[in-house]
Amino acid sequence: MRVQLFVPPGGYFAERWSKGSSMPPLGLLYISAVLEEDGHQVNIVPADILKLNSSSIKKAMLDFKPDVIGVTSTTENRFESFNLIKLAKKTYPRALTILGGPHSSMAAEDCLENIPELNIVVKGEGEMTMRELCQALEQKADICSLHAISGISYRKDGYVQSNPRRPLISDLDSLPFPAFHLIPFEKYNFLFEVPGEGMLPAVNIMTSRGCPFNCNFCATPINWGRNVRMRSPENVIQEIEFLIHTYGIKVVFFFDDTFNANPKRVERICDLILEKNLKIFWKCDIRFDLIDKSLLTKMKRAGLFHLSFGLEAGSERVRNEIINKKINIKDFHNVVQWCQELEIIPNAFFIFSHPTETWEEAQETIRIIEQYKDNIEGSIAILHVYPGTPLEKTAKESGILPEAFSWAKRYRSKIITLPTAQGDVPLFVDKLTWQQISELLFRWSFSGGKISIFRKIPRILKNIRSPGDVQRYTVMLFVYLKLSLKRILSKQTINQHLL
């Protein structure tokens, strides 16, 4: 089989990858590695990194002559992915079109019902599903006779059929390493700045799948499962050594949802890095109540320089009763302090506008951000709604999303989005007013964040689609100017006192 896999032209819309740097698409790379093991010809086309337009994408399809065209999708980039599927069917109609990735996994039926050019959706982990699907196609199986393949949705006799979800891969060591050789690795320009070392070449690695926790806004437990499956430390180190020797990697981003879900395994990975004297720096995301200073000290010795963790909200009620986070603020303060003592960069995640969150509770969050403005990196977001999550159900029950909402339709005027920042994802705006949300965003910006409304103006104007958008951006500008003036006057008062 000839299989062609695409990342859509818009990439993933994440703000941190908007300056010519991006991460390789691990999902496609794992699937490709498995298909290559089976002898299939695989072509990965990262249209975002190659900066391909429609004409270039058409040429890539016609040159490769694929039997299967697959496209990955996130909720942020879903419309780019949908357009690519439509282009594929128009350009090379004999190819089977397949959509995969986090968004389509959670909204498979919605995709198929609204995109007639789409033939199949692969749900969840794609490696074994794509293997079986390609085997069936090689045997000339008809698309309507795919009922035996777990993990797919498709049309039969004009109706969407969804097969049972595929059991999750229990032995992750059995998977081949991602097929990095199929992408133009050097074009990703994936770099991290390490203190004292400068900008160094980096790579992303997943050492586990799944998350044992169940935050209301997160699709990870649904996509990957709550039973965390982990690669052995030895297998992880083998991949790191391969990437160092093959691509000259100096920084590793452990892209796990909860790298320290098993602290003993983290300790073993650190021990192997130290025993083998691997000269690498690394960063990871952790659950901060599953770590102690002893383990963090060993992680630092093994090359850790940047640590990310989610507090999400300053209010204990919001964290524990609404988000279902079940964490103690004391553990957060401890980890920040340990990071400072060990010279590790702490990066804390915060979210505004949770269900039922009041202005007073939101103030608790911003006060923590302002308290640590000189000591942590802070990453903030307005709460996003993703398909299949408990939050989506809440959004529909509260009227934030219509009951008949379709993720495949471009825009509804009553749904709030900020496509300039992170793609066309609905925002959960409940008790807080837009003026209050804007004030929180800019107070974060003035506490060390990196929002620049003036830099974004051209993109903002391009993405205005309704009078509501005009109103929201006007409010944001007003709040920004008001807070800026307040800061200027405050500085002048301080300087007068000094004189």
N, C-alpha and C positions, 0 to 999 in steps of 0.2 A: 504494500500500500504506500501511496505517496501522501504524506500528511503535512499540511502547512498550517502553522500556528502563529497567531497575530497578537501583539499588544496594540491597542488602538492608537491613533495618532496623538490624541490628547494626553496619553499617559495616565497617571493616577491622580492628578490634580492636587496632590499634597503640597502645601506651601513650601515645605523645606526642600522639595526637589525641583524648585522653579528656576534655579540658576545654573542650568546645564549639567546638573548632577542627578543621578538616579540609581536605584538599585536594580540589579538583574532580576528578571521575573522567575522566582524559584518554582512556582507551580508549573509553568510551562517547561522549565528545565528538567524537573523530575519526570514529568510525563514523557518528554522526549527521550530521556535516558532509558526508560522502560521500553518504549517503542523501538528504539535502536537495538536493544538487546534481542528483540524479536525479529530483527532484520528489515524493519520498515525504513523507508527513506523519509527523513524528517527535515523540514525547513522552518526555522523560527524567524519571523519578521517583526522586530521591535520597531513599529512604525513611528513611535514617539522619538526614540533615540536617533533613528535614521532620518527623521524629519520628512517623512514621505507624505505626499499629497495623494489625492484620489487617483491621478494618472499613474503615479509611481506604484501604487498598490495594485492597480489593475495589471500593470506590466509584470509585477512580481508573480501574480497569480497565473497569468498566461504563460510566462516563462517556465514556471515549475510544473504546471498541469496537475494540480493535486486531485486525489480522490476524495480527500477530506479537508475542509477548511475549518479550523477551530479558532475561536476568539475568546480571550479572557475578559472578564468584566468585574468591576467593582460598582457599588452604588454610585460613587462619585463620577465614574466615567461611563455609565451604562449607555447613555445615548450615543456616545462615540462608538461603543461596541455594537449597538443595534445598527447604526449606519453602516458599519463595516460588514456586518452580516448581509445587509441589503445589497451592498455593493458587490459582495462575493457572489451572491446568487445571480445578479444581473450580468456580472463579468464572466463567470464560469459556471453556468447553471447545472452542469453534470456533477459537480462536486457536492458532497453532503456537507451541510452547514451545521456546526456544533457550537454552542455557547457554554462556557464554563466559568469558574471563578466564584467568589463569594456572593455576588449579587444574584446571579442566575440560580445558584444553589438554593437560595432562600425564596426566590420568586419564579420558579420554573414554569408553573402553569400560566402565570401572568405574562411571561415572555412569549410563550408559544401561542397564547390566545390573541396576542396583539401584533406579532411579527410573523406574517405568513411566509417570509423567506427563510425562516429558521426551521430546521428539521429536527434537531435533537438538543436537549439540555442535559449536560452531565452535572450531577449533584454531588456535592461533597468531594472527598478525595478522588482525584481523576485517574490515578495511575492504572489501577486494575480494571476500572471501567473502560478506559480507552483501549487497554490491551484486549479485553473481550470484544469490544465493539469492532475493532479493526480485524480481529480474527473472524468475526461473523461476516463482515463485509467482504473479506477475502474469499469466503466460501459462498459468496453471491447471495447472502441472506437479504430478503426484502425488508425495507424499513418497517413494514407493518408486522413483521414476524420477530420483533426484538423483545418480546415479552419476557424472555428468560434472562435478560441482562439487567442485573440490579444496578440501581443508581442512575437511571435515566428517565426522562420524560420525553414524549414524542406524540405525534398525531397518528391516529388510526381511524380511518373512515370519517375524517373530518373532526374528530373529537380528541382532546388531549388525554393521553394515558400516562400515568405515573407508576413506574415499577417500584417495588420496595427499595428502600435505601440500602446501599451496600454496607456490609459490616466493615468497620474501620480496620485499617492495617495494624495488626498487633505488634509485628516485628519490624520496626523501622530500619533496623540494620540490614534487612533483606533487600532494601531498595538500593539501586546503584546511586552513585553521587550524581548531582545535577549535571546536565550536559552543557557546561559553560562553553565548550568548544563550538557550539552552534550559534553563539551570539558574538557580535563584534565587541568583545570585552573591553577593549581599550577606549571605545567611544562612550562608555558609561560615565567615565570621569568621576567614579565613586570615591570620594575623599572624605576623610575626617581630620579635623585639627586636633592634634594631641599636644597638650601643654609641654613646651620645651622642645618639641620635635617638629612642629609645623604641620603642614597638610600632608597626609600619608595615604597611599592607596589602600582601599578597603574592599571588603566583600561581606555579603550577608549569608548567614548560615542558620538553618533551622535544626535544632537538636531535639525538639519534642513537638508533639501536636496535642492540642486540647488544653482545656483550662478547668481546674476543679471547682472554680467559683461560678457565680451565676448573677453577675451584675445585670440590671434590668435593660440597659441600653446595648449590651454586647451580643453579637451573633456568634462569637467564637465557640461557646459551649454547644451551640446548635450545629454549626458547620463541622467542628473538629471533635466534639464530644467533651464530656466532663471527666472522663477517665483519661488522664494524661498518659500518653504513650511516649516513651523516651528512648532515644538512641543510646547505646552504651558509650561510656566515656572514651573507650578505645577507638570506636568507630568515628566519633567526633574528632579525635586527635588525628586520625588518619586523613580525614578530609582537610583539616587545617594544614597539615604537612604538605598534602598535594597542592593546595592553593598557594602556599608559600613558594614552593619549588617551581610551580608551573606559571604563576601569574605575578610573582613578586609581591604578594600581599603582606602588608604590615599591620593592618587593623582588621579585626573581625567584629561584625555586628551580629551578636546572637539574637536572631529574630523571633525567638520564642515568645509566646504570650506571657508566660510566667517561668523564667529561666530557673528560678530557685524553687520550683514546685517540690523537688526532692533535694534538700540541702546536701545530703550525703553524696549525691551524684555530682553536684557542683564542686564539692571538695575534692572528689576524685579527678575531675577534669583539671582543676587547678594543680593538683599533685603531678599529673602527667605533663602539663605544660612546664612545670618547674623541673621535673626529672629530665625531660628531653631538652631543656634549655631553649625552648622556642622563643624567638625574639619577636613577640607580637604584643600589640596593645588591643584591648577589646572593651566593648560596651554591651550592656544588656538591660532588659526590663525585668523587674522583680516585683514580688508582693512583699511589702516592707515589714509585715509582721511575721515573716518566715525566715528572718535573718538575724544573726547576732554579730557582735563586733569581732569575735574571733574568726568567723567565716569571712566577713568582709575584709579583714586584715589579710587573710590568705589570698582572697580574690585580687586585692591590690598588688600583692607580691607577684601574682601570676600575670599581671598586665592590665587589670581593670583600671580604666581612667574615667569612665562616664557611666553613671547609674541612673536609670529612669524608674519611676514608680508613681502610682496613681493614688492621690488622696481624694480627688474628684470634688469634694465639698467640705467646707469647714464645719458645717452643722452636723452634729452627731445624729440627730433625727434623720436628716436627709441621707447621710451615708448608710445608716443601718436599717432604717425602715423603708426608704424609698428606693435607693440604689441596690440595696441588699448586699452592701460591701462588707459589713461586719468587721470593721477595723477600729483600732484605738488610736486616737490622736497622739498619745504618748509615744507610740512606736514610730510615728512619723518624725517627731522631734528628735528622737534618739538617732534614727538613720541619718538625718541631716547633720547632726552634730558629729557622728562618726565619720561621715564623708569629709567634713571640714578638717577633722583631725588627721585623716589619712590622705588628704589632698586628692580626693576623688570628686569629680564634678557631679553634684546632685541635680537631677532634672525631674521636677514634680509636675504631674498632670492635674489640671483643674478644669471643671466644667461648670458653666452657668446655666440657669433656667431649668432645673429639674422639676418634675411634677410636684406641685403644691409648694415649691420653694418660695419663701417670702423674701421681701427686700432685706429684712433684718437678718435672715439666715444667709443670704448671699453676701451680706457685709462681713460675716464671719470668714468666708472664703477670701475675700479681697484683703482683709486685715492680715491673714496669714501670708498672702503673697507680698504685701507691703512690708511685713515684719522681716521677711527673708530676702528682700529685693537685692541685697548685696552679696547673698550667700548661696543662692540657688538659681538655676535656669528654670523658668516657669513656662509650661506649655498650656495654653488655655483654648477652650472651644465653647461655643454655644451648643447645647445638647442637640445631637443629630438623631433622627429617627431612621432605623434600618429595618428592612423587611424581615419578618419572622421572629423579631425580638419581643419580649414582654412589653417594651416601650411602644412598639407599633400598636399593640392591642390597646394600651392606655390612650394613645393618640387618637385612635378611632372612637373609643368610648367617650372621650372628652370633646370630640368634634374638631380637633386640630387637623386630623386627616378625615376625609369623608369615608363613610363605611364602604363605598364602592370604589375607593381610590385605586388607581392602576399605576404601578411603577413604570410602565412602558409608555405612558403618555407624557408629553413634553412639559406641560405647565398648566396649573390651575391657579387662578388669581388669588384665592384665599390662602394658598399654601406659601409659607415664608421660606425663602431660600437665600443663600448668599453665594451664588455661583462663582463670583470673583475670587472667593477665598478657597473653597474646597469642593467645587462641583455642585451639581444640582441635587442636593440632599435636603429634604424637609427639616426645618428646625422646630424643636419643641418649645413653643413660647406659651407659657401658662400664666402664672401669677405676676411675673415681672413685666413691666411695660418695656417698650422698645427703648425709650429714653434711659431707663434704669440699666438695661442690658448694655447699651452703648457706653454709659458711664463706667460700668465694670470693665469693659474691654479697654477703654482708654486709660483708666487708672492702672490696669495691668501694664499697658504700654509704657506709661510714665514710670513704672517700677522696674523697668529693665526689659520689657517685651520689645517686639520689633515691628509693630503695626505702623505703617506709614500711609495715611490716607491719601496724601498727595501723589505718592508713587503709584497708587492703585487707581487714580482717577480715570485714566483711559480705559482700563478694563471694566471699571464700574459702569461707565457710560455705555460701553458696548453691550453689557449684560442687563441693562434696564429693560423690563418687559411689561411693566404695568404701572398705573398711578401709585399703587402700593409700594412698589420699589422706589419710586421717586420720593415718596413720603419718608420711607425708612432711611434712605441715604441722606436726605435733608436733615432728619433728626440726628443722625450720626455726626454730620458735619457741624451742626449747632452745638452738640455736646462737646465735640473735640475743641472747638473754638472757645467755648465757655471754660473748659478745664485748662486750656492753654493760657488763657488770660489770667485765670486764678493763680496759676503757677508763676507767671511773670510778676504779678503784683506781690505774691508771697516772697519771691526772691528780692524784689526791690525793698520790701519792708525789712527783710533780714539785713540787706546791705546798709540800709539807713541806720539800723541799730548798731552795726559794726563800726560805722563812721562816728 
